[in-house]
Amino acid sequence: MKLGVVRAYMLKEIKEMLRSKMIVLVYLLPTMIVILFGYGIRLEVTHARTVILDHDQSRLSRDLIGHFRHSKYFDTRVMNITEQQALHRIKQAKTEILIIIPEGFEKRLIQGVGTEIGVFVDGAFPIRGETMANYVEGVIFDAARRLMPPKEAKLITLDNRNLFNQAMRDENAIVPGLIGLILLVAPAILSALLIVKEKEEGTIFNFYSSPIKKSEFLLAKLFPAFVLHSVNIFLLFLWATWLFEVPFRGSFTLYWFASEIYVLISLGVGLLVSIITSTQIVATVLTIIITIIPGFLYSGMLMPISAMSAESVIEAHIYPVMYFNHIVYDTFLVGQGLASPKNQLYLAILLAYAVGLILLGSFLMKKELR
């Protein structure tokens, strides 16, 4: 390998990126994604618009309403309307939760007779609807435990502890997952454009007609992109820990090493895209499709892999983002590191992905006009 030739090509690529302002996009795009999605995605439901119809007008029913009013999860209004009118408010998107306290509510509880509370939840968005239903159920059970006679209340004791994300902050769950998404999308787009641009402008013929080897050409193309996005690894870590205050409990060395391997995987994806496309627009669109969609669906950021169906679990294991995000979440929230056999296995899988994609792209790329 002629290092002088590789060095000359690298300098040419860096000058091209500086002249085309593409180097600005290298750092602007990841920062924009982490800020927009980090502040924009919220899994917690707060201030759900709640209407309560109190047909009992008793002390116990008023105490139950007070539990809803003092919760940050509900914006509670007690209204004197019919059930049909209340349901119509849900259809008009004016109300998200309707709670109906029946007549004889207090009397039945005092007599030890079972009673029902009507709960209607807007389920147009299933995840949000299920979350709101769980909140309502939790408030009702908590209120029932508090309103029970002291001797009976002592029979039930909850010792609830949240592990890893004790504060239950959305940022702690979303931002580490965004690192996996960004380091999959941004390097792939850059590496695809660097080669496709040569095809579109016709300068690829300089490579075809020159004595430079294919390995030297790819090294000169991919190494600058690798170095530039290696800086993003530290930049994203800074945004996560400083801007969003996500705790970091694991090994920084593991985070850095796994991220470097993951950047190589992304560069390999961009290399494969550049082989089958001939224009920058097509390369950009195709790269976005094959990176962003699995990056959201199968990364475990919005839905745990264990909660998916059998087919989705298989698809999730095909994409490398799942393996990387598992390691990232471990380094930020858990702190097991290489003591975890799963982290060791996933790191080996990522390494195999990186080597396999780079070798496959190098094999498929031909130094000839097709």
Residue, then its C-alpha position, 0 to 999 in steps of 0.5 A: m500500500k502506497l501511503g503517499v498516495v493515500r495521504a494525497y487522496m485524504l487531503k483532497e477529500i478533506k479540502e472537498m468537504l471544507r469547500s462544500k461545507m459538508i464538514v459542517l453537516v457532519y457535526l450540525l446534523p447529529t447535534m440537531i437530532v439529539i436536541l430535537f428528539g431529546y426534547g421532543i419525544r416523551l413517553e410519560v403522559t402528564h396532564a391528561r384531560t380528565v372529566i369525572l361524573d360524580h353520581d354519588q356526591s359522598r365523602l368517599s367519592r370526593d376523597l377519590i376525586g381529590h386524589f386525581r386533582h392532586s396528581k400531575y398526571f391528570d387535569t381533572r374537571v368534575m362536570n354535571i353532564t350526562e354520560q352521553q355528553a361526556l362520551h361525545r367530548i372524547k369524540q371531539a378530542k376535548t377529553e381523554i379520560l372519563i371516570i364515572i362514579p356510580e350512585g351508592f359508591e360509599k354505601r356499597l364500600i361501607q357494607g363491603v359490597g363490590t362496586e364498579i367505577g366506569v373508566f373510558v380512555d381515548g385509545a386512538f394512540p394505543i401506547r398513550g391510552e394504555t399508559m393513561a389507563n394504568y395511571v387511572e388504575g394506580v390512583i384508584f387502587d392507591a386511594a382505595r388502600r388509603l380509604m380502607p379501614p386501618k386494620e385492613a389497609k395494613l394487610i397490603t404494603l407495596d415496596n416499589r423501587n425503580l432500578f437504573n432510571q430511578a427518577m423515571r426521566d424520559e431523557n434517560a431512556i431516549v437520549p442514549g437510544l438517540i446516540g445509536l440512531i445518530l451514529l448509524v445514520a450520519p456516517a452512512i450518509l457521509s460515506a455514501l455521498l463521498i463515493v457517489k459524488e465521484k460517480e455523479e461528477g465523473t471524477i470516478f474515472n480518475f480512479y478507474s484509470s489510475p494505478i491506485k489500488k481499490s483498498e487505497f481508494l477506500l481507505a482514503k475515502l472512509f478514513p476521514a469520515f471515520v475520524l470526523h465521526s469519532v469526534n461525534i462520539f465524544l460530542l454526543f456523550l457531552w450532550a447526553t451527560w451535560l445538556f440532558e443530565v443523563p447519568f453515566r455509570g459504566s465504562f467510558t472505554l467500553y462506550w468509546f470502543a463499541s461506538e468506534i466499531y459501530v461507526l465502522i458498521s455505518l461506514g460499511v452501510g454507506l459503502l454498500v449504498s454507494i455501490i448500487t446508486s449513481t446519484q447523491i439524491v438516490a444515495t441519501v434517500l436510500t441510506i435514510i430509509i435503511t438506517i432511520i426506520p430500523g434505528f427507531l423500530y428495532s433499537g429498543m428506544l421506544m419499545p423493548i425488544s422483549a415486548m415485540s412479536a416473534e417476527s419483530v424480534i427476529e428482524a431486530h436481531i438482524y440490525p446492528v443497532m439493537y446490539f449497540n444500543h444494549i451496550v450504550y444503555d448499559t454504560f449509561l444506566v446499568g454499569q455492568g460493562l464487560a462483566s456481562p456475558k451479553n455485552q461481550l457477545y454483542l460487542a463480538i457481533l458488532l465487530a463481526y458486522a463491521v468487518g463483514l460489511i467493509l469486506l463485502g463493500s470492498f469486494l463488490m466495488k469494481k475498478e472498472l466501468r460497468 
